[in-house]
Amino acid sequence: MPESLLIRDVPPKIKRWIDDEREQSMLSQREYVISVLEKAYNSKARPSLFDAAQHPAPTSPTGTPFTFVDLFAGIGGLRLALERVGGRSVFSCEWDKNAQKTYRAWYGEVPEGDIRKVKIADILDHDILAAGFPCQPFSIAGVSKKKSLGRPHGFKDATQGTLFFHLATIIDAKRPPVLLLENVKNLRSHEKGRTWEVVRSTLETMNYKVFAEVIDAAHWVPQHRERVFIVGFDKSVFGNEPPFRFPTPPTGKRPKLMDILDPNPPERYTLTDHLWKYLQKYAKMHRLKGNGFGYGLADLDGVTRTLSARYYKDGSEILIPQEGKNPRRLTPREAQRLMGFPDHLSVVVSDTQAYRQFGNAVVPLVAEAVAKQISAVLSWQLARAKNRCVFKGRFGKAR
Ligand SMILES: C[S@@+](CC[C@H](N)C(=O)[O-])C[C@H]1O[C@@H](n2cnc3c(N)ncnc32)[C@H](O)[C@@H]1O
């Protein structure tokens, strides 16, 4: 089969977009164009797993079709990933007005606001619940963990008042067959491991088989960014041992910072003498005290430090060296590429907000690799379920 598909009269900007996208998805031009066309064709009447018994699922190159909700959606890093493997969003929730603005521009939908005010009845049934929930400490004052978590719905005691509590309440009410959660790496070590213990046991108490792994995005994008991905499968649907495995990182050429840099960045991103002197002085002071705080001059041939939501402050964690002048910070467009968000998505907010949004986001390519593994389990389940439906007798109604 030929590796490329000839398309005549494609405008150059569309051609560039196809090239950017297919590189990110690691597909040939032919595979990518066909997957886009199939996705457009299927999106007209794509059933969710809920309807699968009534409408047998088509086999498509993007995997088993499914529906999902995007909670604590940010700018939709998880959404992009799930859409790429055949998912269709039925609900989203994000309270930050600027993130909502980006989400609307990129996906044509304004997410609901504060999750604490969302009515469960407004959330449509879904196959996968995705959430990059903020990590908060859990206070288990007065209730021993064992006592609390050993009981059904014990999370109500253990996590009362936290955002995770609201998430768990939604999971408990909606019973999505699959969970895809994402958090900072130190969720696992936070409060001496107690926070992770509460998260894990809460999900297990709700009858989910829980898988968790820290994954470094540096295999996909030129940024060291470790995040914990938590995947849960409802045991009453998938059994006790669903055949899930986290992805193995791609082998071969690693992405390099220089691949995503703008050759002519605007001058305003170069540090002023004043700020550059201050950062050097601050770093020296900490070196003398024996600790490693300070700015990070990035290696153009390697990967950067983690882009944080506070990058807008001085950009000191990722500075780009420049010949004969002060280093510069990343432009918002470069921050976007460092996170692996495709170029056809335009930045629609101020620089400050853009850095915050990218610094908070999930790297879609990493989430996509995880989502592909989930999709394989959905296909496995669909193939073994006698009624060709992940759910037993439940279809896509809100409840
Ligand atoms: C770590 S970010 C999620 C990033 C997202 N998964 C992405 O890829 O862009 C957490 C998000 O939760 C949002 N958030 C925090 N508290 C919230 C609440 N009470 N209701 C809705 N969203 C909330 C924050 O505004 C932030 O965008």
The ligand as a Tripos MOL2 file, in Angstrom:
@<TRIPOS>MOLECULE
LIG
   27    29     1     0     0
SMALL
NO_CHARGES

@<TRIPOS>ATOM
      1 C1         -4.8020   20.3230   36.4390 C.3       1 LIG1
      2 S1         -5.9840   21.2940   35.6770 S.3       1 LIG1
      3 C2         -6.6940   20.1840   34.5100 C.3       1 LIG1
      4 C3         -6.0330   20.2590   33.1820 C.3       1 LIG1
      5 C4         -6.7780   19.6170   32.0500 C.3       1 LIG1
      6 N1         -6.9550   18.1980   32.2410 N.3       1 LIG1
      7 C5         -6.0710   19.9360   30.7380 C.2       1 LIG1
      8 O1         -5.5100   19.0820   30.0910 O.co2     1 LIG1
      9 O2         -6.0360   21.1120   30.3750 O.co2     1 LIG1
     10 C6         -7.2500   21.3910   36.8880 C.3       1 LIG1
     11 C7         -8.3970   22.3040   36.4630 C.3       1 LIG1
     12 O3         -9.4420   22.2050   37.4240 O.3       1 LIG1
     13 C8        -10.1130   23.4470   37.4330 C.3       1 LIG1
     14 N2        -10.9060   23.5280   38.6590 N.ar      1 LIG1
     15 C9        -10.4460   23.6910   39.9370 C.ar      1 LIG1
     16 N3        -11.4850   23.7330   40.8000 N.ar      1 LIG1
     17 C10       -12.6230   23.5900   40.0700 C.ar      1 LIG1
     18 C11       -14.0040   23.5480   40.4030 C.ar      1 LIG1
     19 N4        -14.4240   23.6790   41.6590 N.pl3     1 LIG1
     20 N5        -14.9050   23.3760   39.4130 N.ar      1 LIG1
     21 C12       -14.4940   23.2460   38.1180 C.ar      1 LIG1
     22 N6        -13.1830   23.2900   37.7380 N.ar      1 LIG1
     23 C13       -12.2580   23.4580   38.6990 C.ar      1 LIG1
     24 C14        -8.9670   24.4500   37.3650 C.3       1 LIG1
     25 O4         -9.4280   25.7140   36.9140 O.3       1 LIG1
     26 C15        -8.0010   23.7690   36.3910 C.3       1 LIG1
     27 O5         -8.1720   24.2280   35.0800 O.3       1 LIG1
@<TRIPOS>BOND
     1     1     2 1
     2     2     3 1
     3     2    10 1
     4     3     4 1
     5     4     5 1
     6     5     6 1
     7     5     7 1
     8     7     8 2
     9     7     9 1
    10    10    11 1
    11    11    12 1
    12    11    26 1
    13    12    13 1
    14    13    14 1
    15    13    24 1
    16    14    15 ar
    17    14    23 ar
    18    15    16 ar
    19    16    17 ar
    20    17    18 ar
    21    17    23 ar
    22    18    19 1
    23    18    20 ar
    24    20    21 ar
    25    21    22 ar
    26    22    23 ar
    27    24    25 1
    28    24    26 1
    29    26    27 1
@<TRIPOS>SUBSTRUCTURE
     1 LIG1         1 GROUP 0 **** ****
